[in-house]
Amino acid sequence: MKILTPGHKYELSNFEQNDQKGQEIQFIEKESANDGKGTLNTVSDGTTNEDVLAMLIDRMQYLQSKFLVEKML
């Protein structure tokens, strides 16, 4: 894993072709507008922790279902 922008953008290594450019994941980045109203402006759009976790849960459920089907055969 490479940190491209601390806390916001990462490059994850490919599993098999690790000499190739990896997969980037970008989290939304916001900063204070300093307007006294607590407004946040988007610096870089991206995903959220919640969406990444939902994706991982779906992946684990999918892989588990494949394991259970193979085990029944």
Chimera marker file (.cmm) of the C-alpha trace (Angstrom):
<marker_set name="trace">
<marker id="1" x="0.000" y="0.000" z="0.000" r="1" g="1" b="0" radius="0.5"/>
<marker id="2" x="1.186" y="3.481" z="-0.879" r="1" g="1" b="0" radius="0.5"/>
<marker id="3" x="-0.206" y="6.567" z="0.802" r="1" g="1" b="0" radius="0.5"/>
<marker id="4" x="-0.762" y="9.150" z="-1.931" r="1" g="1" b="0" radius="0.5"/>
<marker id="5" x="-2.649" y="11.733" z="0.161" r="1" g="1" b="0" radius="0.5"/>
<marker id="6" x="-2.587" y="10.937" z="3.892" r="1" g="1" b="0" radius="0.5"/>
<marker id="7" x="-6.035" y="9.966" z="5.108" r="1" g="1" b="0" radius="0.5"/>
<marker id="8" x="-7.642" y="10.337" z="1.678" r="1" g="1" b="0" radius="0.5"/>
<marker id="9" x="-5.957" y="8.617" z="-1.271" r="1" g="1" b="0" radius="0.5"/>
<marker id="10" x="-4.174" y="5.269" z="-1.434" r="1" g="1" b="0" radius="0.5"/>
<marker id="11" x="-2.712" y="2.933" z="-4.018" r="1" g="1" b="0" radius="0.5"/>
<marker id="12" x="-3.223" y="-0.738" z="-3.227" r="1" g="1" b="0" radius="0.5"/>
<marker id="13" x="-0.881" y="-3.294" z="-4.774" r="1" g="1" b="0" radius="0.5"/>
<marker id="14" x="-2.148" y="-5.767" z="-7.336" r="1" g="1" b="0" radius="0.5"/>
<marker id="15" x="-2.052" y="-9.307" z="-5.969" r="1" g="1" b="0" radius="0.5"/>
<marker id="16" x="-0.573" y="-11.046" z="-9.010" r="1" g="1" b="0" radius="0.5"/>
<marker id="17" x="0.885" y="-8.307" z="-11.202" r="1" g="1" b="0" radius="0.5"/>
<marker id="18" x="2.485" y="-6.342" z="-8.392" r="1" g="1" b="0" radius="0.5"/>
<marker id="19" x="5.000" y="-4.773" z="-10.778" r="1" g="1" b="0" radius="0.5"/>
<marker id="20" x="2.084" y="-2.901" z="-12.443" r="1" g="1" b="0" radius="0.5"/>
<marker id="21" x="0.418" y="0.273" z="-11.146" r="1" g="1" b="0" radius="0.5"/>
<marker id="22" x="-1.925" y="-0.650" z="-8.315" r="1" g="1" b="0" radius="0.5"/>
<marker id="23" x="-5.572" y="0.147" z="-7.640" r="1" g="1" b="0" radius="0.5"/>
<marker id="24" x="-6.332" y="3.621" z="-6.319" r="1" g="1" b="0" radius="0.5"/>
<marker id="25" x="-8.965" y="4.324" z="-3.725" r="1" g="1" b="0" radius="0.5"/>
<marker id="26" x="-9.973" y="7.923" z="-3.033" r="1" g="1" b="0" radius="0.5"/>
<marker id="27" x="-11.951" y="8.977" z="0.024" r="1" g="1" b="0" radius="0.5"/>
<marker id="28" x="-13.897" y="12.213" z="0.034" r="1" g="1" b="0" radius="0.5"/>
<marker id="29" x="-11.825" y="15.105" z="1.342" r="1" g="1" b="0" radius="0.5"/>
<marker id="30" x="-13.411" y="18.223" z="2.787" r="1" g="1" b="0" radius="0.5"/>
<marker id="31" x="-12.074" y="21.357" z="4.418" r="1" g="1" b="0" radius="0.5"/>
<marker id="32" x="-13.600" y="24.141" z="6.434" r="1" g="1" b="0" radius="0.5"/>
<marker id="33" x="-14.901" y="27.099" z="4.430" r="1" g="1" b="0" radius="0.5"/>
<marker id="34" x="-13.949" y="29.391" z="7.351" r="1" g="1" b="0" radius="0.5"/>
<marker id="35" x="-17.269" y="31.183" z="6.948" r="1" g="1" b="0" radius="0.5"/>
<marker id="36" x="-18.239" y="30.957" z="10.618" r="1" g="1" b="0" radius="0.5"/>
<marker id="37" x="-21.165" y="28.663" z="9.728" r="1" g="1" b="0" radius="0.5"/>
<marker id="38" x="-19.338" y="25.344" z="9.893" r="1" g="1" b="0" radius="0.5"/>
<marker id="39" x="-19.593" y="24.885" z="6.134" r="1" g="1" b="0" radius="0.5"/>
<marker id="40" x="-17.383" y="22.227" z="4.569" r="1" g="1" b="0" radius="0.5"/>
<marker id="41" x="-16.197" y="22.423" z="0.963" r="1" g="1" b="0" radius="0.5"/>
<marker id="42" x="-15.252" y="19.340" z="-1.019" r="1" g="1" b="0" radius="0.5"/>
<marker id="43" x="-11.577" y="19.365" z="-1.975" r="1" g="1" b="0" radius="0.5"/>
<marker id="44" x="-11.615" y="15.932" z="-3.678" r="1" g="1" b="0" radius="0.5"/>
<marker id="45" x="-14.659" y="13.771" z="-4.242" r="1" g="1" b="0" radius="0.5"/>
<marker id="46" x="-14.415" y="10.121" z="-3.336" r="1" g="1" b="0" radius="0.5"/>
<marker id="47" x="-15.991" y="7.283" z="-1.442" r="1" g="1" b="0" radius="0.5"/>
<marker id="48" x="-16.702" y="6.854" z="2.268" r="1" g="1" b="0" radius="0.5"/>
<marker id="49" x="-15.603" y="4.354" z="4.910" r="1" g="1" b="0" radius="0.5"/>
<marker id="50" x="-19.178" y="3.065" z="5.011" r="1" g="1" b="0" radius="0.5"/>
<marker id="51" x="-19.246" y="2.264" z="1.278" r="1" g="1" b="0" radius="0.5"/>
<marker id="52" x="-15.904" y="0.455" z="1.472" r="1" g="1" b="0" radius="0.5"/>
<marker id="53" x="-17.147" y="-1.603" z="4.426" r="1" g="1" b="0" radius="0.5"/>
<marker id="54" x="-20.411" y="-2.418" z="2.593" r="1" g="1" b="0" radius="0.5"/>
<marker id="55" x="-18.352" y="-3.541" z="-0.421" r="1" g="1" b="0" radius="0.5"/>
<marker id="56" x="-16.166" y="-5.783" z="1.763" r="1" g="1" b="0" radius="0.5"/>
<marker id="57" x="-19.209" y="-7.309" z="3.479" r="1" g="1" b="0" radius="0.5"/>
<marker id="58" x="-20.764" y="-8.072" z="0.076" r="1" g="1" b="0" radius="0.5"/>
<marker id="59" x="-17.493" y="-9.612" z="-1.135" r="1" g="1" b="0" radius="0.5"/>
<marker id="60" x="-17.166" y="-11.805" z="1.949" r="1" g="1" b="0" radius="0.5"/>
<marker id="61" x="-20.784" y="-12.980" z="1.625" r="1" g="1" b="0" radius="0.5"/>
<marker id="62" x="-20.225" y="-13.784" z="-2.060" r="1" g="1" b="0" radius="0.5"/>
<marker id="63" x="-17.010" y="-15.717" z="-1.387" r="1" g="1" b="0" radius="0.5"/>
<marker id="64" x="-18.593" y="-17.555" z="1.543" r="1" g="1" b="0" radius="0.5"/>
<marker id="65" x="-21.538" y="-18.597" z="-0.647" r="1" g="1" b="0" radius="0.5"/>
<marker id="66" x="-19.073" y="-20.030" z="-3.210" r="1" g="1" b="0" radius="0.5"/>
<marker id="67" x="-17.313" y="-22.002" z="-0.474" r="1" g="1" b="0" radius="0.5"/>
<marker id="68" x="-20.591" y="-23.395" z="0.834" r="1" g="1" b="0" radius="0.5"/>
<marker id="69" x="-21.750" y="-24.463" z="-2.646" r="1" g="1" b="0" radius="0.5"/>
<marker id="70" x="-18.438" y="-26.212" z="-3.354" r="1" g="1" b="0" radius="0.5"/>
<marker id="71" x="-18.530" y="-27.917" z="0.037" r="1" g="1" b="0" radius="0.5"/>
<marker id="72" x="-22.000" y="-29.348" z="-0.756" r="1" g="1" b="0" radius="0.5"/>
<marker id="73" x="-20.779" y="-30.895" z="-4.041" r="1" g="1" b="0" radius="0.5"/>
<link id1="1" id2="2" r="1" g="1" b="0" radius="0.2"/>
<link id1="2" id2="3" r="1" g="1" b="0" radius="0.2"/>
<link id1="3" id2="4" r="1" g="1" b="0" radius="0.2"/>
<link id1="4" id2="5" r="1" g="1" b="0" radius="0.2"/>
<link id1="5" id2="6" r="1" g="1" b="0" radius="0.2"/>
<link id1="6" id2="7" r="1" g="1" b="0" radius="0.2"/>
<link id1="7" id2="8" r="1" g="1" b="0" radius="0.2"/>
<link id1="8" id2="9" r="1" g="1" b="0" radius="0.2"/>
<link id1="9" id2="10" r="1" g="1" b="0" radius="0.2"/>
<link id1="10" id2="11" r="1" g="1" b="0" radius="0.2"/>
<link id1="11" id2="12" r="1" g="1" b="0" radius="0.2"/>
<link id1="12" id2="13" r="1" g="1" b="0" radius="0.2"/>
<link id1="13" id2="14" r="1" g="1" b="0" radius="0.2"/>
<link id1="14" id2="15" r="1" g="1" b="0" radius="0.2"/>
<link id1="15" id2="16" r="1" g="1" b="0" radius="0.2"/>
<link id1="16" id2="17" r="1" g="1" b="0" radius="0.2"/>
<link id1="17" id2="18" r="1" g="1" b="0" radius="0.2"/>
<link id1="18" id2="19" r="1" g="1" b="0" radius="0.2"/>
<link id1="19" id2="20" r="1" g="1" b="0" radius="0.2"/>
<link id1="20" id2="21" r="1" g="1" b="0" radius="0.2"/>
<link id1="21" id2="22" r="1" g="1" b="0" radius="0.2"/>
<link id1="22" id2="23" r="1" g="1" b="0" radius="0.2"/>
<link id1="23" id2="24" r="1" g="1" b="0" radius="0.2"/>
<link id1="24" id2="25" r="1" g="1" b="0" radius="0.2"/>
<link id1="25" id2="26" r="1" g="1" b="0" radius="0.2"/>
<link id1="26" id2="27" r="1" g="1" b="0" radius="0.2"/>
<link id1="27" id2="28" r="1" g="1" b="0" radius="0.2"/>
<link id1="28" id2="29" r="1" g="1" b="0" radius="0.2"/>
<link id1="29" id2="30" r="1" g="1" b="0" radius="0.2"/>
<link id1="30" id2="31" r="1" g="1" b="0" radius="0.2"/>
<link id1="31" id2="32" r="1" g="1" b="0" radius="0.2"/>
<link id1="32" id2="33" r="1" g="1" b="0" radius="0.2"/>
<link id1="33" id2="34" r="1" g="1" b="0" radius="0.2"/>
<link id1="34" id2="35" r="1" g="1" b="0" radius="0.2"/>
<link id1="35" id2="36" r="1" g="1" b="0" radius="0.2"/>
<link id1="36" id2="37" r="1" g="1" b="0" radius="0.2"/>
<link id1="37" id2="38" r="1" g="1" b="0" radius="0.2"/>
<link id1="38" id2="39" r="1" g="1" b="0" radius="0.2"/>
<link id1="39" id2="40" r="1" g="1" b="0" radius="0.2"/>
<link id1="40" id2="41" r="1" g="1" b="0" radius="0.2"/>
<link id1="41" id2="42" r="1" g="1" b="0" radius="0.2"/>
<link id1="42" id2="43" r="1" g="1" b="0" radius="0.2"/>
<link id1="43" id2="44" r="1" g="1" b="0" radius="0.2"/>
<link id1="44" id2="45" r="1" g="1" b="0" radius="0.2"/>
<link id1="45" id2="46" r="1" g="1" b="0" radius="0.2"/>
<link id1="46" id2="47" r="1" g="1" b="0" radius="0.2"/>
<link id1="47" id2="48" r="1" g="1" b="0" radius="0.2"/>
<link id1="48" id2="49" r="1" g="1" b="0" radius="0.2"/>
<link id1="49" id2="50" r="1" g="1" b="0" radius="0.2"/>
<link id1="50" id2="51" r="1" g="1" b="0" radius="0.2"/>
<link id1="51" id2="52" r="1" g="1" b="0" radius="0.2"/>
<link id1="52" id2="53" r="1" g="1" b="0" radius="0.2"/>
<link id1="53" id2="54" r="1" g="1" b="0" radius="0.2"/>
<link id1="54" id2="55" r="1" g="1" b="0" radius="0.2"/>
<link id1="55" id2="56" r="1" g="1" b="0" radius="0.2"/>
<link id1="56" id2="57" r="1" g="1" b="0" radius="0.2"/>
<link id1="57" id2="58" r="1" g="1" b="0" radius="0.2"/>
<link id1="58" id2="59" r="1" g="1" b="0" radius="0.2"/>
<link id1="59" id2="60" r="1" g="1" b="0" radius="0.2"/>
<link id1="60" id2="61" r="1" g="1" b="0" radius="0.2"/>
<link id1="61" id2="62" r="1" g="1" b="0" radius="0.2"/>
<link id1="62" id2="63" r="1" g="1" b="0" radius="0.2"/>
<link id1="63" id2="64" r="1" g="1" b="0" radius="0.2"/>
<link id1="64" id2="65" r="1" g="1" b="0" radius="0.2"/>
<link id1="65" id2="66" r="1" g="1" b="0" radius="0.2"/>
<link id1="66" id2="67" r="1" g="1" b="0" radius="0.2"/>
<link id1="67" id2="68" r="1" g="1" b="0" radius="0.2"/>
<link id1="68" id2="69" r="1" g="1" b="0" radius="0.2"/>
<link id1="69" id2="70" r="1" g="1" b="0" radius="0.2"/>
<link id1="70" id2="71" r="1" g="1" b="0" radius="0.2"/>
<link id1="71" id2="72" r="1" g="1" b="0" radius="0.2"/>
<link id1="72" id2="73" r="1" g="1" b="0" radius="0.2"/>
</marker_set>
